[in-house]
């Protein structure tokens, strides 16, 4: 089985500027490429798992997001050929979506762990020996429910209230590790 590091996108690998609809709006955090490379060198597959309400709100469509994701992965590779993102999983749904076909309760929208389970199935991931890195508590809950060790990065929207969900959230979920900067991962992931 493969080990993986699952990264939330906005607020962790890049600055959270709310609704990103173009690669030109992406500003990677200083250590993002270095940390993705470090994790790959340590033997982990790399996945991005991201809620993308820009689709549900009708700001971009799935084809545009697919292209944005391709360019996003290329941005890492352009800075270091070993900074490979194996796949970007995204949830286009929102319970109050403007676009009707995305107005639904799904299993992929964090804090639900559906995107992590999809990667597990597709890439034979050993979730118990994998990590979920996120800024928001919804990332930590998704990682915990999937059986991953969790790292909360106190960047992005880590202080924002919980996103809307129908999930019954266990009260005892908290991050396994807390870091102030993405670069601190090197002290945790070996």
N, C-alpha and C positions, 0 to 999 in steps of 0.2 A: 504494500500500500504506500501511497505517497503522502508526505506531509505538506501542509500548505500554510501560507500566511494570507489571510483575507484582510484587505484594506477597504475601509470606507473611502470614498473619493474626496468629496468636498469637506474641507476643514481638517483633513488628515494629510493626503498627498498634495493637495493644492488648497490655496486660500478659498474660503467659502464666501463667494460674492453673490450668494443667493442663486438665481436661476441662470445657469450657464447654458447658452444656446449656440456658442461658437468656440472653436479652439482658440481664437484670439482673446477670449475672456479668461483662459486658463492661466493661472500663475502658480507654478509648482512651488512648494515650500523648499527651502534651501537644501535640505538633506533627503528629499524624496528619491531622487535617482540613486544616490549613494545607498540608501536603506534598502531599496528594491534589489540592487546589486548584491548587497551584503546578505540578504535573506536567500537569494538564489545560490550564492556561493556556499551558504550553510546547508544547502540541500532541500530547500523548500520551493514548491510551486507557488506562483504569485497570482492572486485573483483580486479583482476589484468588485465589491458588492455595493451597489448604490441605488437608493430610492431616487427615481427621476420624475418628480411631479411636473417637470416642464412639459412632458408629453400629456399628462392628464389635464393640464391647464391649457393645452393647445398652443403653447409657445413654439414648439417644434414637433415634428412627427417622428415616428420610429426610424424611418430611413435616414433622417438628418442626425438622429442620435447614434445610429450605427456608424455613420461616417465620422461623427465627433469621437466616438470610442476608438475607431481605427486610428485617427490622427493623434489621439491621446496616447495610445500605446506606442506609436511611432515617435512621439515627443521624447519618451523615455529612451528608446533605442538610439535616437539621434544624439543623445548625450552620453550614452554608454551602451555598447553593443551587448553587454551582459544584463542590462536592465530590462529583462523580458517579462511582460505581463502575459500570463498564459491565457486568460480570458477575462472579459468584463461582463459581469452579470448585472442586470438592471431590472428594477420594477417600475413599470409605467403607470401603475394603478394608484388611485386615491379614492377614498369613500365619497368625497364631494367633488369629483372631477368635473370640469367644464365639458370635456369630451365624453359623451355618454358611454362609448364602448369601454372606456377605462374607469368608469364609475362602478367599482366593485370591491368587495371584500375578497382578498386573495391570500395565498400562503407565502408570497414572495416579498411582500412589503415589510421591511424591518419595522418593528422588533421581531417579526416572525422569521424563522430560520430557513425559509424555503430556498433562497439563493445558495446558501451554504450546502443544503442537502442536494441541490441540483449539481453543484460542483463535485460533491462526494460521489454521486452516481456516475457522472460523466468521466471523472478522472481518477476514480478509485482512491479517494482521500481518506486518510486516517484522521478523523476529526479530533479524537482524544489527544493526538500529538500535533495538533495544528493550533494556530492563533488567529483570533479576530482582533483587529486594531481599528478603533473608532473613537470619535470625539463625543458622540451623543450616547445617552444611556440606552437608546434603542439599538445601537450597534452592539453594546455589551450584552443586552438581553438576547439578541439573535445569536451571538456567539455562544453564550452560556447554554441556551436551549439546544444548540447543535452539538454541545459537548466539547467545545473548544476552550482553550485557555484564553482569557480576554485581557486586552490592554487598552485602557482609556487614555487617550492623548488629550490633555487639557488645552486644546486649541479649538478653533472652529466654534461650534455652537454647543459646547459641552455644558453650558449653564442653562440652555433653553429647556422649557418644559417638555414633557413627554409628547411625542407625536401622537396623533389620533389613531387608536387601534381598538379592535374588538377583543384582543388577546387578554386572557386572564393572566396577569403577570405575577409570578411568585414574588413575595415580599423580600426574600433573602438573597436576591441576585445583586451582586456587586462585582466590580472588575477585580481580576486576579492581580493586576499590576496597574499602577497609575504613573504616567510620565508627563513631563511638562513640555517636552519637545520630541519630535519623531526620532531624532538621532539617538535618544536614550534606549531605543530598542536593542542596540548592540549589547547592553547589559542584561538583557532578558532572553532574547532568542539566540540560541547557540547552535 
